[in-house]
Amino acid sequence: MDNVQPDGKKQIALNIVNAKSKHKGFGAGSIDLSNVSPIIIDGGAAVIDIGAMHAKSKVEKGIKFTPNREEVPGGRQVWLVWVAVDRNAEGQFYGGATACEMWIDSEARRGWKILADHVNKLDAALKRKFILDGLGDAEKRALKTLLISHNEEWWSASPEVLKEALETQ
């Protein structure tokens, strides 16, 4: 990506800074997203889709989003779940998880989501919170299965609040 504007001035870029960086200048204190993964749950199947970090997951590509739910009457419900991995003396575990709702009509290439909710839920996951309200039993099963199959040790070491939130009827 060229980082120079037409008039020759350097553009302001988003800095993703991790704990190893000694960056002290502009953008210092930026958030570290290296321990967060986006999971898309669509049609009862959960997959890790890194494209969702920039709203470019497989289901979001080519979709024009609106903040008005009424404009997507034929859409299907899709969930974006932010999962943060944390570490303690015993090892790594799933330390935060939050779910964000979207409605997508692939044929009409229209979708509904509230971007501010997605950003706030990402922030909550980074702050090691669990907000999985709204997920149905099929979505809970899919997410739980994915988390366990991805790393069973992390699942075993995860807080009970996550395990309870993913219990189904």
Secondary structure, 3 states (H helix, E strand, C coil): CCCECCCCCECCCCCCCCCCCCCCCCCCCCCCCCCEEEEEEECCEEEECHHHHHCCCCCCCCCEEECCHHHCCCCEEEEEEEEEEEEECCEEEEEEEEEEEEEEECCCCEEECCHHHHHHHHHHHHCCCEECCCCCHHHHHHHHHHHHHHCHHHHHHCCHHHHHHCCCC
